[in-house]
Amino acid sequence: MHSIGPGDPPAPAGLRLVPDPGTRLVAGGLVLVGGSPIRVLRLTSAGARQVAAWFSGVPVAGGDPARALARRLLDAGIANPDWTASSGNASTGIGHAPGVHDVTVVIPVRDRHAELTRCLAGLRSCGPAAHCHGASCRPQVIVVDDASADPQVIAAIAAAHGARVIRRPVNGGPGAARNTGLAAASTEIVAFVDSDCVPAPGWLDRLLPHFADPAVGAVAPRIVPHEAGASWLARYEGASSTLDMGARPSIVRPGARVSYVPGAALVVRQTAAGGGFADGMFVGEDVDFIWRMSAAGWRVRYEPAAVMGHDHRVRFRAWFSRRADYGTSAADLERLHPGSVRPLYASWWTVGAWAAALSGRPVTATALTAAATALLARRLSTVTGERWPLPATPQHAGRAGAWRLAVRLAGGGTLAAGRPIGSALSRTWWPIAIPAAVVFPRLRLPVAALILAPPLLDWADRRPPLDPARYVAARLIDDAAYSLGVWQGCLKRRTIRPLLPALGNRRQPTQSRSANSTS
């Protein structure tokens, strides 16, 4: 169990905020749209001025109403903290961030002698750091030997690099090994680093400032390949690894744009970690750990400005097997966190429109989308302050906030839903969808188009060093491996919940509410 989080404390005074790339100010700056899932916030005039000032670089002031509003923007994913600018100003009033010497690094390992040697060597070169105050710029290091075949070799490697070793007589997996190190750590900040990671100098510098916010319980860096590979699989992994959460910072929680971060490199606050990782989970234990921490009220941040090198699996058999292993965790995660592991989240309007389109009824699909857009515009008009269905004044007509937002969210969202629907087909439903397409010829083209669209769009977004044909093939194999694991896990746990879509209002992309600030 994680300790109960700090609740909803205001954001630290002096913190600077940057808008998330998806954030938009509309209706003359009085309505804020953004976050994940998308939220629509109505601001007072004072609140609108405050947000505009923050987004132009003014730090958060010391007043409680302003700091409370800043916290809401951070929690919603509408804004992200800029600790580089904040920590660089000595007059900000932000609390002290821990230094590298305040960190214990825990490395779980089993038999990986060469990898452990390289990881420890990287940790020894992690200084000087920006937050070192005259003491050693190297963290304390605990190597947890998870029942290696030759413990003497592990002990010798650790001793050569000044690390402490704790031996586990029985292999319990990475989660259990991390818990052993967590219990032995004497510092408030603990960094979990897998032995196949390759730390670079200063890798903690962009992560530790986040802990100046007392609500933050964990921060994760971006994980990238340690070395660029030449094979097609290595190039695919370099562009589309499941460990790489992308280049945009984010809050981490179920339903957010970054819903989890891997435990391969993760820095946590001891107070927030509680008892640590779940016993008996060999796969998905890091996802469960993050989700429990978030449910307890702690904030988890993803910080891609900090980078951790990692040895990706680039041999086909090991890579395919690991992808399938990831899929097997879906059943356990869905049992522990009901509703959080579904192949598709969509409204009935979206599903109805796509079902009509795929069955050859484009007029019905258009009518459903139009109706959903009109209903959403009516709902949003209460936020933008417009008269529905038509604005009351020429001034409001110029803004047309409610209708523009509705077209973007409902209309554009319905079109964009083809991508997650295609991903659900390729990552979960293909054992049913492909046989159905074989039996019913009219489904062949739509199913093929939906399955091929997501990897093609990913290729266009990422522009990896791999031609479209090989990238799409690798992505489809990746999805197939994960899907096999999902079905295997469902059979083992005797559940179909990870195979079912979540339809209706839960975790839908639009939530309307008011946000006021008297500052």
C-alpha positions as CSV (number, residue, x, y, z in Angstrom):
1,M,0.0,0.0,0.0
2,H,1.1,3.5,-0.7
3,S,0.9,6.2,2.0
4,I,-2.0,8.6,1.7
5,G,-0.9,11.5,-0.6
6,P,-0.8,15.2,0.2
7,G,-4.3,15.8,-1.1
8,D,-4.6,19.0,-3.2
9,P,-2.0,21.4,-2.0
10,P,-1.5,24.6,-4.0
11,A,1.4,24.7,-6.4
12,P,4.7,26.0,-5.1
13,A,5.0,29.8,-5.2
14,G,7.6,30.9,-7.7
15,L,7.0,27.9,-10.0
16,R,6.9,28.7,-13.7
17,L,4.3,27.0,-15.9
18,V,4.4,26.3,-19.6
19,P,1.3,25.3,-21.5
20,D,1.0,21.8,-22.8
21,P,1.3,21.8,-26.6
22,G,-2.4,20.8,-26.8
23,T,-3.7,23.6,-24.7
24,R,-5.8,26.4,-26.2
25,L,-7.3,29.6,-24.9
26,V,-10.6,30.4,-26.6
27,A,-13.6,32.8,-26.1
28,G,-11.3,35.8,-25.6
29,G,-9.1,33.9,-23.2
30,L,-11.9,33.1,-20.8
31,V,-12.1,29.4,-21.7
32,L,-9.2,27.1,-21.4
33,V,-9.2,23.8,-23.3
34,G,-6.6,21.1,-22.9
35,G,-5.4,18.2,-20.8
36,S,-5.9,14.5,-21.2
37,P,-8.7,13.7,-21.2
38,I,-9.6,17.1,-22.6
39,R,-11.1,19.5,-20.1
40,V,-12.9,22.8,-20.7
41,L,-12.4,25.3,-17.9
42,R,-14.2,28.6,-17.6
43,L,-12.0,31.3,-16.1
44,T,-13.0,34.5,-14.4
45,S,-11.5,37.7,-15.9
46,A,-8.9,37.7,-13.1
47,G,-8.2,34.0,-13.7
48,A,-7.8,34.6,-17.4
49,R,-5.3,37.4,-16.8
50,Q,-3.4,35.2,-14.4
51,V,-3.1,32.2,-16.8
52,A,-2.0,34.5,-19.6
53,A,0.7,35.9,-17.4
54,W,1.9,32.4,-16.4
55,F,2.0,31.3,-20.0
56,S,4.1,34.3,-20.9
57,G,6.7,33.4,-18.2
58,V,5.5,35.1,-15.0
59,P,6.0,32.8,-12.0
60,V,3.2,31.7,-9.8
61,A,2.5,34.2,-7.1
62,G,2.3,33.5,-3.4
63,G,-1.5,33.9,-3.1
64,D,-3.5,30.7,-2.3
65,P,-6.2,31.2,-5.0
66,A,-3.6,31.6,-7.7
67,R,-1.5,28.6,-6.5
68,A,-4.7,26.5,-6.3
69,L,-5.6,27.3,-9.9
70,A,-2.0,26.5,-10.9
71,R,-2.3,23.1,-9.2
72,R,-5.5,22.4,-11.2
73,L,-3.8,23.2,-14.4
74,L,-0.9,20.9,-13.5
75,D,-3.2,18.1,-12.5
76,A,-5.3,18.3,-15.6
77,G,-2.3,18.2,-17.9
78,I,-3.1,21.7,-19.2
79,A,0.2,23.0,-18.0
80,N,3.6,21.5,-17.1
81,P,6.1,22.8,-14.6
82,D,9.3,24.5,-15.9
83,W,11.8,23.7,-13.1
84,T,14.7,24.9,-15.2
85,A,13.5,28.4,-15.1
86,S,12.0,28.2,-11.6
87,S,15.1,26.7,-9.9
88,G,17.4,29.2,-11.6
89,N,15.8,32.1,-9.7
90,A,17.0,32.3,-6.2
91,S,14.1,34.6,-5.2
92,T,11.3,32.2,-6.2
93,G,10.7,30.9,-2.7
94,I,10.4,27.3,-3.9
95,G,11.4,24.7,-1.4
96,H,14.7,23.0,-1.4
97,A,15.1,20.2,-4.0
98,P,17.1,17.1,-3.0
99,G,20.7,16.8,-4.3
100,V,22.3,13.8,-5.8
101,H,23.9,13.0,-2.5
102,D,20.4,12.7,-1.1
103,V,19.6,9.8,-3.4
104,T,20.0,6.0,-3.0
105,V,20.1,4.1,-6.3
106,V,18.7,0.6,-6.2
107,I,19.8,-1.8,-9.0
108,P,18.0,-5.2,-9.2
109,V,20.1,-7.7,-11.0
110,R,20.2,-11.4,-11.8
111,D,23.3,-12.7,-13.6
112,R,23.8,-9.7,-15.9
113,H,27.5,-9.2,-15.1
114,A,28.5,-7.1,-18.0
115,E,25.4,-5.0,-17.9
116,L,25.8,-4.4,-14.1
117,T,29.4,-3.3,-14.6
118,R,28.5,-0.8,-17.2
119,C,25.5,0.5,-15.2
120,L,27.7,1.0,-12.1
121,A,30.4,2.7,-14.1
122,G,27.8,5.1,-15.4
123,L,26.6,6.0,-11.9
124,R,30.1,6.8,-10.8
125,S,30.4,9.4,-13.5
126,C,27.1,11.1,-12.6
127,G,28.7,14.3,-11.3
128,P,29.2,17.1,-10.9
129,A,25.5,17.8,-10.5
130,A,23.7,21.1,-10.3
131,H,22.2,20.2,-6.9
132,C,25.4,19.0,-5.2
133,H,26.1,21.3,-2.2
134,G,29.8,20.6,-1.6
135,A,29.3,16.9,-0.6
136,S,29.8,13.9,-2.8
137,C,28.1,14.2,-6.1
138,R,27.4,10.5,-6.3
139,P,24.4,8.8,-4.9
140,Q,24.5,5.8,-2.6
141,V,24.1,2.6,-4.5
142,I,22.5,-0.7,-3.4
143,V,22.8,-3.7,-5.7
144,V,20.1,-6.3,-5.0
145,D,21.3,-9.7,-6.2
146,D,18.0,-11.5,-7.0
147,A,19.3,-15.1,-6.6
148,S,22.1,-14.9,-9.3
149,A,23.8,-18.2,-10.2
150,D,27.2,-16.8,-9.1
151,P,26.7,-14.3,-6.3
152,Q,30.5,-13.9,-5.8
153,V,30.8,-12.3,-9.2
154,I,28.0,-9.9,-8.4
155,A,29.6,-9.0,-5.1
156,A,33.0,-8.4,-6.7
157,I,31.5,-6.1,-9.4
158,A,29.6,-4.1,-6.8
159,A,32.7,-3.8,-4.5
160,A,34.8,-2.6,-7.4
161,H,32.4,0.3,-7.8
162,G,31.8,1.1,-4.1
163,A,28.2,-0.3,-4.1
164,R,26.5,-2.2,-1.3
165,V,25.1,-5.7,-2.1
166,I,22.0,-7.3,-0.7
167,R,21.6,-11.0,-1.6
168,R,18.1,-12.5,-2.1
169,P,18.2,-16.3,-1.8
170,V,15.1,-16.8,-3.9
171,N,14.3,-15.0,-7.2
172,G,11.3,-12.8,-6.7
173,G,11.5,-10.7,-9.9
174,P,12.4,-7.0,-10.3
175,G,9.5,-5.8,-8.1
176,A,10.5,-7.9,-5.1
177,A,14.2,-6.9,-5.6
178,R,13.3,-3.2,-5.7
179,N,11.4,-3.6,-2.5
180,T,14.4,-5.1,-0.8
181,G,16.5,-2.1,-1.8
182,L,13.8,0.3,-0.9
183,A,13.6,-1.1,2.6
184,A,17.3,-0.8,3.0
185,A,17.6,2.8,1.7
186,S,18.3,5.5,4.2
187,T,17.5,8.5,2.0
188,E,14.1,10.0,1.3
189,I,14.7,9.8,-2.5
190,V,15.2,6.4,-4.1
191,A,16.1,5.8,-7.8
192,F,15.3,2.4,-9.3
193,V,17.6,1.7,-12.2
194,D,17.6,-1.6,-14.0
195,S,21.0,-3.2,-14.7
196,D,20.5,-2.9,-18.5
197,C,20.3,0.9,-18.2
198,V,23.3,3.1,-18.9
199,P,23.2,6.3,-16.8
200,A,24.9,9.3,-18.3
201,P,26.5,12.2,-16.3
202,G,23.8,14.5,-14.9
203,W,20.9,12.2,-15.5
204,L,19.3,13.1,-12.2
205,D,19.7,16.9,-12.6
206,R,16.4,17.3,-14.5
207,L,14.5,14.9,-12.2
208,L,15.3,16.0,-8.7
209,P,13.9,19.6,-8.9
210,H,10.4,18.1,-9.3
211,F,10.6,16.9,-5.7
212,A,10.6,20.6,-4.5
213,D,6.9,20.2,-5.1
214,P,5.7,18.2,-2.0
215,A,2.9,16.7,-4.0
216,V,5.2,14.8,-6.3
217,G,5.8,11.2,-5.4
218,A,7.7,10.0,-8.4
219,V,9.4,11.2,-11.6
220,A,10.6,9.2,-14.6
221,P,13.1,10.1,-17.4
222,R,12.7,9.3,-21.1
223,I,14.2,5.9,-21.9
224,V,16.1,5.7,-25.2
225,P,18.4,3.2,-26.9
226,H,21.9,3.2,-25.5
227,E,23.3,2.6,-29.0
228,A,21.7,3.0,-32.4
229,G,21.3,-0.4,-33.9
230,A,21.6,-1.3,-37.6
231,S,19.0,-4.1,-37.9
232,W,15.4,-3.3,-38.9
233,L,14.3,-4.4,-35.4
234,A,16.8,-2.2,-33.7
235,R,15.7,0.8,-35.8
236,Y,12.1,0.0,-35.0
237,E,12.8,-0.2,-31.3
238,G,14.7,3.1,-31.4
239,A,11.6,4.8,-32.8
240,S,8.8,2.9,-31.1
241,S,9.9,1.2,-27.9
242,T,7.3,0.6,-25.3
243,L,9.7,2.0,-22.8
244,D,9.9,5.4,-24.5
245,M,7.0,7.7,-23.5
246,G,7.9,10.3,-26.1
247,A,9.2,13.9,-26.1
248,R,6.4,15.7,-24.3
249,P,6.4,16.1,-20.5
250,S,3.2,15.0,-18.8
251,I,1.5,14.1,-15.6
252,V,1.2,10.3,-15.3
253,R,-2.0,8.6,-14.3
254,P,-4.7,6.4,-15.9
255,G,-6.5,8.3,-18.7
256,A,-3.7,10.8,-19.1
257,R,-1.7,11.1,-22.4
258,V,1.1,9.3,-20.5
259,S,-0.7,6.7,-18.5
260,Y,2.3,4.9,-17.0
261,V,6.0,5.0,-16.9
262,P,8.3,1.9,-16.8
263,G,10.1,0.9,-13.7
264,A,13.4,0.5,-15.6
265,A,14.4,4.0,-14.5
266,L,12.2,5.7,-11.9
267,V,12.9,8.1,-9.0
268,V,10.5,8.0,-6.1
269,R,9.9,9.6,-2.7
270,Q,10.1,7.1,0.1
271,T,7.1,8.6,1.8
272,A,5.0,8.0,-1.4
273,A,6.4,4.5,-2.2
274,G,5.0,3.0,1.0
275,G,5.4,-0.8,0.8
276,G,6.6,-0.7,-2.8
277,F,5.8,-3.0,-5.6
278,A,3.1,-5.7,-5.5
279,D,4.4,-9.1,-4.4
280,G,4.2,-11.9,-7.0
281,M,3.9,-9.6,-10.1
282,F,6.8,-10.3,-12.5
283,V,5.2,-8.2,-15.4
284,G,3.2,-5.0,-15.1
285,E,4.4,-4.4,-11.5
286,D,5.6,-1.0,-12.4
287,V,2.3,0.1,-14.0
288,D,0.5,-1.1,-10.9
289,F,2.9,0.7,-8.6
290,I,2.4,4.0,-10.5
291,W,-1.4,3.7,-10.6
292,R,-1.6,2.9,-6.8
293,M,0.6,5.9,-6.1
294,S,-1.6,8.1,-8.2
295,A,-4.8,6.7,-6.6
296,A,-3.3,7.5,-3.2
297,G,-3.1,11.2,-4.2
298,W,0.6,11.5,-5.2
299,R,1.5,13.2,-8.4
300,V,3.8,11.4,-10.9
301,R,5.6,13.3,-13.6
302,Y,7.2,12.2,-16.8
303,E,10.3,14.4,-17.6
304,P,11.7,13.7,-21.1
305,A,14.4,16.4,-20.7
306,A,16.1,13.7,-18.5
307,V,17.3,10.8,-20.6
308,M,18.3,7.2,-19.6
309,G,20.1,4.9,-22.1
310,H,18.8,1.3,-22.2
311,D,19.8,-1.9,-23.9
312,H,16.7,-2.7,-25.9
313,R,15.9,-6.3,-26.9
314,V,16.7,-6.4,-30.6
315,R,16.8,-10.2,-31.2
316,F,13.5,-11.3,-32.6
317,R,12.7,-14.2,-30.3
318,A,13.5,-12.3,-27.1
319,W,11.8,-9.2,-28.3
320,F,8.6,-11.0,-29.4
321,S,8.5,-13.0,-26.1
322,R,8.8,-9.9,-24.0
323,R,6.0,-8.2,-25.9
324,A,3.8,-11.1,-25.2
325,D,4.8,-11.0,-21.5
326,Y,3.7,-7.4,-21.4
327,G,0.3,-8.4,-22.8
328,T,-0.2,-11.1,-20.1
329,S,-0.2,-8.3,-17.4
330,A,-3.4,-6.8,-18.8
331,A,-5.7,-9.3,-16.9
332,D,-4.0,-8.7,-13.6
333,L,-3.9,-4.9,-14.1
334,E,-7.6,-4.8,-15.0
335,R,-8.4,-6.9,-11.9
336,L,-6.4,-4.5,-9.7
337,H,-7.6,-1.3,-11.4
338,P,-11.0,-2.0,-12.9
339,G,-11.6,-0.1,-16.1
340,S,-8.1,1.0,-16.6
341,V,-6.9,-1.6,-19.1
342,R,-9.4,-1.7,-22.0
343,P,-8.6,-1.9,-25.7
344,L,-10.8,1.1,-26.6
345,Y,-12.4,4.1,-24.8
346,A,-15.2,5.7,-26.9
347,S,-18.6,7.3,-26.6
348,W,-21.7,5.5,-28.0
349,W,-22.0,8.4,-30.5
350,T,-18.5,7.6,-31.9
351,V,-19.1,3.9,-32.0
352,G,-22.4,4.3,-33.6
353,A,-21.0,6.7,-36.3
354,W,-18.2,4.3,-37.1
355,A,-20.4,1.2,-37.1
356,A,-22.7,3.0,-39.6
357,A,-19.8,4.1,-41.8
358,L,-18.3,0.6,-41.9
359,S,-21.7,-1.0,-42.7
360,G,-22.1,1.3,-45.7
361,R,-24.4,3.9,-44.2
362,P,-22.4,7.2,-44.5
363,V,-25.6,9.4,-44.2
364,T,-26.4,7.8,-40.8
365,A,-22.8,8.2,-39.7
366,T,-22.9,11.9,-40.6
367,A,-26.2,12.4,-38.9
368,L,-25.0,10.8,-35.7
369,T,-21.8,12.9,-35.7
370,A,-23.8,16.1,-36.4
371,A,-26.2,15.3,-33.5
372,A,-23.3,14.7,-31.1
373,T,-21.7,17.9,-32.2
374,A,-24.9,19.9,-31.6
375,L,-25.5,18.4,-28.2
376,L,-21.9,19.1,-27.2
377,A,-22.2,22.7,-28.5
378,R,-25.3,23.2,-26.3
379,R,-23.4,21.8,-23.2
380,L,-20.3,24.0,-24.0
381,S,-22.4,27.1,-24.4
382,T,-23.0,27.1,-20.7
383,V,-19.2,27.3,-20.3
384,T,-18.4,29.9,-23.0
385,G,-21.4,32.1,-21.9
386,E,-23.1,32.0,-25.4
387,R,-26.7,31.7,-26.2
388,W,-27.5,28.3,-27.9
389,P,-27.9,27.5,-30.7
390,L,-26.9,31.0,-32.0
391,P,-24.8,33.7,-30.2
392,A,-26.9,36.6,-28.9
393,T,-24.5,39.3,-30.0
394,P,-22.1,40.0,-32.9
395,Q,-19.3,39.9,-30.4
396,H,-20.2,36.4,-29.4
397,A,-20.7,35.5,-33.0
398,G,-17.1,36.4,-33.7
399,R,-16.0,34.0,-31.0
400,A,-18.3,31.1,-31.9
401,G,-16.6,29.3,-29.1
402,A,-19.1,26.6,-28.3
403,W,-19.7,25.5,-31.9
404,R,-16.0,25.6,-32.8
405,L,-15.1,23.6,-29.8
406,A,-17.9,21.1,-30.5
407,V,-16.8,20.6,-34.1
408,R,-13.2,20.1,-33.0
409,L,-14.0,17.8,-30.1
410,A,-17.0,15.8,-31.3
411,G,-16.6,16.0,-35.1
412,G,-12.9,15.9,-35.2
413,G,-12.8,13.4,-32.4
414,T,-15.1,11.0,-34.3
415,L,-12.8,11.1,-37.3
416,A,-9.7,10.7,-35.1
417,A,-11.3,7.7,-33.4
418,G,-10.4,5.6,-36.4
419,R,-6.8,5.4,-35.1
420,P,-7.6,3.9,-31.6
421,I,-10.2,1.7,-33.2
422,G,-7.6,0.3,-35.6
423,S,-5.1,-0.1,-32.7
424,A,-7.8,-2.0,-30.8
425,L,-8.2,-4.3,-33.8
426,S,-4.5,-5.0,-34.2
427,R,-3.6,-5.1,-30.5
428,T,-6.5,-7.1,-29.1
429,W,-9.3,-8.0,-31.4
430,W,-7.5,-9.4,-34.5
431,P,-8.2,-13.1,-33.6
432,I,-11.9,-12.2,-34.1
433,A,-11.7,-9.4,-36.7
434,I,-9.6,-11.2,-39.2
435,P,-11.7,-14.4,-39.3
436,A,-14.8,-12.2,-39.6
437,A,-13.3,-10.4,-42.5
438,V,-12.6,-13.7,-44.2
439,V,-16.2,-14.9,-43.8
440,F,-17.8,-11.5,-44.7
441,P,-16.1,-10.0,-47.8
442,R,-17.6,-6.5,-47.3
443,L,-15.5,-6.3,-44.0
444,R,-12.2,-7.0,-45.7
445,L,-11.4,-3.5,-46.9
446,P,-12.6,-1.6,-43.8
447,V,-10.7,-4.0,-41.4
448,A,-7.6,-3.9,-43.5
449,A,-7.7,-0.1,-43.7
450,L,-8.3,0.3,-39.9
451,I,-5.5,-2.1,-39.0
452,L,-3.0,-0.5,-41.4
453,A,-3.9,3.2,-40.6
454,P,-2.4,3.4,-37.1
455,P,1.1,2.2,-38.0
456,L,1.2,4.3,-41.2
457,L,0.2,7.4,-39.2
458,D,2.8,6.5,-36.6
459,W,5.4,6.3,-39.3
460,A,4.4,9.7,-40.6
461,D,4.5,11.2,-37.1
462,R,7.9,9.7,-36.1
463,R,9.7,9.5,-39.4
464,P,11.9,6.7,-38.2
465,P,15.1,5.5,-40.0
466,L,13.0,2.7,-41.5
467,D,10.9,2.6,-44.6
468,P,7.1,2.5,-44.2
469,A,6.7,-1.2,-45.3
470,R,9.2,-2.5,-42.7
471,Y,7.9,-0.2,-40.0
472,V,4.3,-1.2,-40.5
473,A,5.3,-4.9,-40.6
474,A,7.3,-4.5,-37.3
475,R,4.4,-2.6,-35.7
476,L,1.9,-5.3,-36.7
477,I,4.1,-8.1,-35.3
478,D,4.5,-6.0,-32.1
479,D,0.8,-5.7,-31.8
480,A,0.2,-9.4,-32.5
481,A,2.7,-10.4,-29.8
482,Y,1.0,-8.2,-27.3
483,S,-2.4,-9.5,-28.3
484,L,-1.3,-13.1,-27.8
485,G,-0.2,-12.2,-24.3
486,V,-3.5,-10.4,-23.6
487,W,-5.5,-13.5,-24.6
488,Q,-3.2,-15.8,-22.7
489,G,-3.6,-13.7,-19.6
490,C,-7.4,-13.6,-20.0
491,L,-7.5,-17.4,-20.3
492,K,-5.3,-17.8,-17.2
493,R,-7.3,-15.4,-15.1
494,R,-10.7,-16.6,-16.6
495,T,-11.8,-13.1,-17.5
496,I,-12.7,-11.2,-20.6
497,R,-12.6,-7.7,-19.2
498,P,-9.3,-6.7,-20.9
499,L,-11.0,-7.6,-24.2
500,L,-14.0,-5.4,-23.8
501,P,-14.3,-1.7,-24.8
502,A,-15.3,1.0,-22.4
503,L,-18.2,2.8,-23.9
504,G,-20.2,5.7,-22.6
505,N,-19.1,8.7,-20.6
506,R,-16.3,7.2,-18.5
507,R,-13.0,8.8,-19.4
508,Q,-14.4,10.6,-22.3
509,P,-12.3,13.4,-23.9
510,T,-14.5,16.3,-22.7
511,Q,-15.2,17.4,-19.2
512,S,-16.6,20.9,-18.6
513,R,-16.2,22.7,-15.3
514,S,-15.5,26.2,-14.0
515,A,-12.1,27.5,-12.7
516,N,-12.1,30.7,-10.8
517,S,-9.2,32.8,-9.5
518,T,-9.5,35.9,-7.4
519,S,-5.8,36.8,-7.6
